[in-house]
Amino acid sequence: MAKIFVVEDEPLLQYFYKQILTLNGFELVGIANDGEEAVSMFKSLSEKPKIILMDHRMPKKNGIEASKEILELDKSVKIIFITADNSIIEEAYSIGAFSIKDKPFTIKELIDDVNEALKSMGDTD
């Protein structure tokens, strides 16, 4: 079962991701409320997630900053950026984001992206 870490400051979206991911057979290893907490939690996880769903606009540290720090710690993690801000798409890809989900998106699009990220790692579980 693929491990996924969610970084999102909106409680309703946190709940949505938790439900969707677990119902589709993925293991949620944690939810961070902002980029600063995301970096701290990522460092403390004994078993690192394969995929991170990363929001962009968050308090304390945005998704770009948090992604840079996390990718410095582990280049193998696939970050799926989730944003309604099209102005950061190029920057997100340039720092190493696997893909960008433009809000709004469908559940199928999200699950397809997660499966594509796993496939790119040679992981099919």
N, C-alpha and C positions, 0 to 999 in steps of 0.2 A: 504494500500500500504506500503510495507516494506521499511524502510529508510536505505540507504547505504551510507557510507562515503568512499571515495577513497583517498589513500595515494600513490602518484606516482610522480616522478620527471620528467618524459618524457612527454612533451605536446601532442605528437601523441597518446601515450597510455591513457592519461587523456581523450582525445577526444573519443577514441575507447570505453573506459569503460562507459563514459557518454552516448554515442549513444546506446550501447548494453543494458545497464541497463534500460534506459528510454523506449526503444522500447519493452522491456520485462516486463514492468509494475512496475518497481521499482522506488522509489523516491531517487534521489541523493541529499543528504543534504550538501555536501561539497566536495572539492578536496583540499588536502594539497600537497605542493611541496616537503616536506621533513619531517623527523620524528619530528623535533622540532616544526614545524608549526602544525603537526598533533596533538600533545599533547595539544598545546595551543588552537587549534580550537575545539578539543573534549571537553575540559573543558568549552568552551564558548557556546556550543550548548545547547539550552534550552531543546530540545527534542533529546535525544541521539539516534544514529542509532542502528539498531539491528545487522548490519554486517559492518565490515570494510575490504576492499580489501587493503592489505598492501604489498607494495614493500619492498625489503630488502636493496639493495644498493642505498643509497641516501645521499646527502650532509647533514652536520650538525649532524644528528642523524639517525642511521640505523633502519631498521624495527624491529629488536629484541629489541633494547633499547626503541623505541617508544611503541611497544606492551606491554612491561613490565609495563611502566608507565600508559598506558591506562587501562590495566587490573587491576591495583591497584585501579583505580578510579571506574571501573565498571566491575565486573567479569562476568556479563551476556552477554556482547557484544561478538559476534562470529567473530574472526579474520581469514580471509582466506589469508594466506601468498602466495605471488606471487614472485617466484624467479627462476633464472637459476643457482643458487649456491646450489648444492646438499649437500655441507658440513654443511649447517645450518639447515637442515631438523630436525634432532634430537633435536637441541636446541629450534627450533621454537615450536615443540610439547611440549617440557618440560616446556616452559613458559606459555603454555595454548592456542596455536593456534588451531583453530577448524580443519583446513585442510591446505594442501600445494598444490598450483598449480605450476607445473613444466613448465617453459617456454620452448618451445611454447606449447600452448593448444588451443583447439577449443572453439568457442562460446558456443556450447552445454555443454561442460565440465564445463565451468565457471558458466553458468546458473544452471546446475544440482547441483553444489557445493553450490551455493547461496540458492537454494531450499532445499537442505539437511540441511543446517545450520538453516533455518527457521523451518523446520520440527522438528529438534532436540529441538527447543524452544517451540514446540506446536503451531507454527504460520503457517498458510497456506495461508495467503494473499500475 
